[in-house]
Amino acid sequence: MESNKKNMNFDAVIVGGGIAGLQSALDLADQDFKVAIIEKDASIGGKMIRLSKVFPTLDCASCITTPKMAAAAHHPNITLFTYCDLISLGNENGSVIAEVRQKPRYVDPAKCIGCRQCEYNCPVMVPDEEQGGFSARKAIYIPFSNAIPQIALMDIENCSLCGKCSKVCPTQAVDYFQQPEEFTITAKTAVVATGFRLTPLDQKKEYGQGKVQNVITSLQMERLLAPHGPYMRVLRPSDGKEPESIAYVQCAGSRDKSLGIPYCSRVCCMYAIKQAILLSGALPLADITIYYMDIRAFGKGYEQFFQNAKAMGIEFVKAKVAKIEQGEDQNVLIKYEAQEEDGGVRTREHDLVVLSLGMIPEWNPEGTCRISTGSDNFVKTIKPKLAPCLTDIDGVFVAGVAAGPKDIVDTIAEAGAAAMEASKYLHSLGLKKKMAA
């Protein structure tokens, strides 16, 4: 059975199709290397395509990411493998071998034309995770309007098997019997750009473990703020009320040894300030409060961004939030220990609370790859100051948040560095061949 497994050859394989993976792939492909991108989601774009705007410029995140997605999809030297799981990754006899499993979409990608007739005619509605669970999607769907590729996939667990999608499909692309397929990619080098996920909302019992109404995550707030979000305006999810008082709780998933996450996730302060500024424009009469232990505005223009937020009337309260509880009228009670003035324990009520959750690695290499990780579970780099993209596997490099928390600017810069390291490695292999000849 193994002998029948399809094998494809490339110069480089990129694990992850977020902004880091796309940048590395484009930089290598522009040097005329053949590149494969392996992405676990049904669309490339990663977390960045899900954001509303970026800090500190407040540029549209989609306007930055979509051109790179399109460039990768149309580049003659790049091949996309979306909705795939990485089974194993390693360096064998000088070649990087990636074992990949193509998950079934229950739609033939060669036949699907992205017309969305299947989606429009599907009678089943389920919560849409792409919109933070605030709105609904169909059981067969294209993930979002600017997803790449524009190929539908079926949520087989929620499908009623009514057959309507199959009947209306003009190309007969729906395949209820599609099975997973495994294949092998053989390359000369690899870049790991697997990104991050947020710490779980229900991880900390003091903050309600996800059971307190109107306590949401920062990525959910990104969707509320997005112009193509679930409500087209900012409303609290429990009752559709326009919130008059909004609070951010910083370090809700970082700098907390009780959660096993003692490190700072770097970007939480800045994305909270960014969202607060956007909220002050969307809800000019709302009171916005940020409860923080320390403000870490570390990048170019970040301190000025912080000062601008204070000048706009956003309230910054230096405090340790001890507990979040359900209040009356679906409001949220925050109990905190003030760190300024006379201190003491205080309680305040807000309509909506956003937890600034931290970053943890999206990918756990255990059982998949022998690449080393640090105590924080991010990929370990062997020369973090001189060459931050080097791993302990020859020919395998790392970029972006896969190596540790960082913002978008540093992620893109590091992705370019990883592509350069991979390019140097590829050229060195060519040189070795010439010397051997």
Secondary structure, DSSP 4 states (H G I P E B T S, - for coil): -GGGSEEEE-SEEEE--SHHHHHHHHHHHTTT--EEEE-SSSSS-TTGGG-SB-TTT--BHHHHHHHHHHHHHH-TTEEEE-SEEEEEEEEETTEEEEEEEE---SB-TTT-----HHHHH---EEE-GGGTTSSEEESEE-SSTT-SS---EE-TTT-----HHHHH-TT--B-TT---EEEEEEESEEEE---EEEPPTTS-GGGGGG-STTEEEHHHHHHHHSTTSSSSS---TTT----SEEEEETTSSSSBGGGTB-S--SSHHHHHHHHHHHHHHHSTT-EEEEEES-----STTHHHHHHHHHHTT-EEEEEEEEEEEE-GGG-EEEEEEE-STT--EEEEEESEEEE---EEES---TTTB---B-TTSSBPPSBTTTBTTB-SSTTEEE-GGGGS---HHHHHHHHHHHHHHHHHHHHHHHHHHHHH-
